[in-house]
Amino acid sequence: MRILLATLAAAGLLTGHVTERRPPDPAVVRTDTGAVRGVVTGQHRLFQGIPYATAGRWESPRPAKSWTGVKDATKPGAMCPQVGSVYAPISSTNEDCLVLNVTTPSEPGGKRPVMVWIHGDGAVGAGHFSDARKLASRGVVVVTINYRLGVFSGFGYPGLKNSGTYGLQDQQEALRWVKRNARAFGGDPSNVTAFGVSFGALAIGGHLTSPGAEGLFQRVAMQSGETMMDMPAGSMVPGLPAAPTFAWRSAKDAEAVGQVYAEKLGCADLACLRALPVKKILEVPQIMNAFQVYAYGNRVLPELPSKAIREGRFHRLPVLAGATRDEHRIFVGMSYDVAGKPVTAEQYGTLIKEAFGDDAGRVMREYPLSSYASPSLAWAAVMTDRLWARGTHEQNTLLARHAPVYGYEFADRKAPMFLPLEADFDWGAFHAGDLPYLFPEKKALLSPAQQKLSEQMIGYWTNFARTGSPNGPGLPAWRRLGRGTQSLAPGAIRPIDYAAEHRLGFWK
């Protein structure tokens, strides 16, 4: 009898009412390793700094360890080690940095598309710098990730297993975390889109050929990726020799470069290298940029990704991919004009000769200085077409032989320069200039027409994540590759002949 009375009292029945069950706290989500508490607003839920993996220096990542209680996820986690740059004055020495952020709509919902963002650069950055609220407001779950960068990602050395691929391995571990935890945040683990810009898009090109990435995503969006690019002499940085690929390196070459830098660090073995303080490693000039590549010829990337794509060996799934109209202007502007040394008419000829040798005369006739406002812009036009457009067109054409591809060109030549670069220079539709349109921030200061383009692009990208096609109500029709490339500019979204615009017939 006493047990019965206690049960009735606990249920509130002895006082004439039933105790109401409290609804679950929307700020708390239970992942497979523990509960996290984020921030809830009227429109969004945001969870930051969630550990997805742990890894020793130059070791493969392992799933994060479980925790008890509720972990605070109201602010970003640590950035991975980096030294920053003239355009990104940030730094970190914290190797405990494999965390991610999740942004969802605030209203309850399930089986939403999941978009996993891989940020660009490869030597600087972190997931929390990309504000995903606008994307999430279209009914998707957005995950942004931190992954190892530079020498902590692409370092190679004899005896290291799968060296030169640690950043790629981190990204795949994050995608596995998404598969396990998407449902807890209202996402559909069977509908994941990996998307990224520049070095992030390059990484996705690698994942398309990586056995370990199979099944981790169902669609990809690649913005200004370098997967198929080579590098003529002096094209990216003055004086830099030519290279057959822009950002891939054989495992053998990775180990050779690693040994050179090990000597600079005063080490003769891995034990010494692993014991070095992060700060000492980062003090070596250009060490982060020297390893801003991924190595192939290992378990993660068995072969050169560009070769595998050319020969049709890749995961076949829907693709949205493109570049900006004036990709190379930012590299020319930073190397020359921002430094106060714009390209001169005489120097233009020297650069062309260095890059193209006996074909220099033909290139000069195709891109005469008289057609451009300055020698800097002429040099940028040559490399935009030869490097970026040629590589993007080849990538999209090859992928389209086996999968649906939607090609685009971001063409807003008045896009706001969001990096702290000061120079009297026409940046045009520069490399990564489309970022503020997909991840809008107040400081981007988009005009009303640009804001509309931003809304349209967000619509295209989230539609693609949902269905595999960017098309949807209220948006200009976007045809699959083969029937044009979609040009994205304020008030002028239309199909264009991308190959003709960038003189790809000349560059064959």
Rosetta blueprint (number, residue, H / E / L):
1 M L
2 R H
3 I H
4 L H
5 L H
6 A H
7 T H
8 L H
9 A H
10 A H
11 A H
12 G L
13 L H
14 L H
15 T H
16 G L
17 H L
18 V L
19 T L
20 E L
21 R L
22 R L
23 P L
24 P L
25 D L
26 P L
27 A L
28 V E
29 V E
30 R E
31 T E
32 D L
33 T L
34 G E
35 A E
36 V E
37 R E
38 G L
39 V E
40 V E
41 T L
42 G L
43 Q L
44 H E
45 R E
46 L E
47 F E
48 Q E
49 G E
50 I E
51 P E
52 Y L
53 A E
54 T E
55 A L
56 G L
57 R L
58 W L
59 E L
60 S L
61 P L
62 R E
63 P E
64 A L
65 K L
66 S L
67 W L
68 T L
69 G L
70 V E
71 K E
72 D E
73 A L
74 T L
75 K L
76 P L
77 G L
78 A L
79 M L
80 C L
81 P L
82 Q E
83 V L
84 G L
85 S E
86 V L
87 Y L
88 A E
89 P L
90 I L
91 S L
92 S E
93 T L
94 N L
95 E L
96 D L
97 C L
98 L L
99 V E
100 L E
101 N E
102 V E
103 T E
104 T E
105 P E
106 S L
107 E L
108 P L
109 G L
110 G L
111 K L
112 R E
113 P E
114 V E
115 M E
116 V E
117 W E
118 I E
119 H L
120 G L
121 D L
122 G L
123 A L
124 V L
125 G L
126 A L
127 G H
128 H H
129 F H
130 S L
131 D L
132 A L
133 R H
134 K H
135 L H
136 A H
137 S L
138 R L
139 G L
140 V L
141 V E
142 V E
143 V E
144 T E
145 I E
146 N L
147 Y L
148 R L
149 L L
150 G L
151 V H
152 F H
153 S H
154 G H
155 F L
156 G L
157 Y L
158 P L
159 G L
160 L L
161 K L
162 N L
163 S L
164 G L
165 T L
166 Y H
167 G H
168 L H
169 Q H
170 D H
171 Q H
172 Q H
173 E H
174 A H
175 L H
176 R H
177 W H
178 V H
179 K H
180 R H
181 N H
182 A H
183 R H
184 A H
185 F H
186 G L
187 G E
188 D E
189 P E
190 S E
191 N E
192 V E
193 T E
194 A E
195 F E
196 G E
197 V E
198 S L
199 F H
200 G H
201 A H
202 L H
203 A H
204 I H
205 G H
206 G H
207 H H
208 L L
209 T L
210 S L
211 P H
212 G H
213 A H
214 E L
215 G L
216 L L
217 F L
218 Q L
219 R E
220 V E
221 A E
222 M E
223 Q E
224 S L
225 G L
226 E L
227 T L
228 M L
229 M L
230 D L
231 M E
232 P L
233 A L
234 G L
235 S L
236 M L
237 V L
238 P L
239 G L
240 L L
241 P L
242 A L
243 A E
244 P L
245 T L
246 F L
247 A L
248 W E
249 R E
250 S E
251 A H
252 K H
253 D H
254 A H
255 E H
256 A H
257 V H
258 G H
259 Q H
260 V H
261 Y H
262 A H
263 E H
264 K H
265 L L
266 G L
267 C L
268 A L
269 D L
270 L H
271 A H
272 C H
273 L H
274 R H
275 A H
276 L L
277 P L
278 V H
279 K H
280 K H
281 I H
282 L H
283 E L
284 V L
285 P L
286 Q L
287 I H
288 M H
289 N H
290 A H
291 F L
292 Q L
293 V L
294 Y E
295 A E
296 Y E
297 G L
298 N L
299 R L
300 V L
301 L L
302 P L
303 E L
304 L L
305 P H
306 S H
307 K H
308 A H
309 I H
310 R H
311 E L
312 G L
313 R L
314 F L
315 H L
316 R L
317 L L
318 P L
319 V E
320 L E
321 A E
322 G E
323 A E
324 T E
325 R L
326 D L
327 E L
328 H L
329 R H
330 I H
331 F H
332 V H
333 G H
334 M H
335 S H
336 Y H
337 D H
338 V L
339 A L
340 G L
341 K L
342 P L
343 V L
344 T L
345 A H
346 E H
347 Q H
348 Y H
349 G H
350 T H
351 L H
352 I H
353 K H
354 E H
355 A H
356 F H
357 G H
358 D H
359 D H
360 A H
361 G H
362 R H
363 V H
364 M H
365 R H
366 E H
367 Y L
368 P L
369 L H
370 S H
371 S H
372 Y L
373 A L
374 S L
375 P H
376 S H
377 L H
378 A H
379 W H
380 A H
381 A H
382 V H
383 M H
384 T H
385 D H
386 R H
387 L H
388 W H
389 A H
390 R H
391 G H
392 T H
393 H H
394 E H
395 Q H
396 N H
397 T H
398 L H
399 L H
400 A H
401 R L
402 H L
403 A L
404 P L
405 V E
406 Y E
407 G E
408 Y E
409 E E
410 F E
411 A L
412 D L
413 R L
414 K L
415 A L
416 P L
417 M L
418 F L
419 L L
420 P L
421 L L
422 E L
423 A L
424 D L
425 F L
426 D L
427 W L
428 G L
429 A L
430 F L
431 H L
432 A L
433 G L
434 D L
435 L H
436 P H
437 Y H
438 L H
439 F L
440 P L
441 E L
442 K H
443 K H
444 A H
445 L L
446 L L
447 S L
448 P H
449 A H
450 Q H
451 Q H
452 K H
453 L H
454 S H
455 E H
456 Q H
457 M H
458 I H
459 G H
460 Y H
461 W H
462 T H
463 N H
464 F H
465 A H
466 R H
467 T H
468 G L
469 S L
470 P L
471 N L
472 G L
473 P L
474 G L
475 L L
476 P L
477 A L
478 W L
479 R L
480 R L
481 L L
482 G L
483 R L
484 G L
485 T E
486 Q E
487 S E
488 L E
489 A L
490 P L
491 G L
492 A L
493 I L
494 R E
495 P E
496 I E
497 D L
498 Y H
499 A H
500 A H
501 E H
502 H L
503 R L
504 L L
505 G L
506 F L
507 W L
508 K L
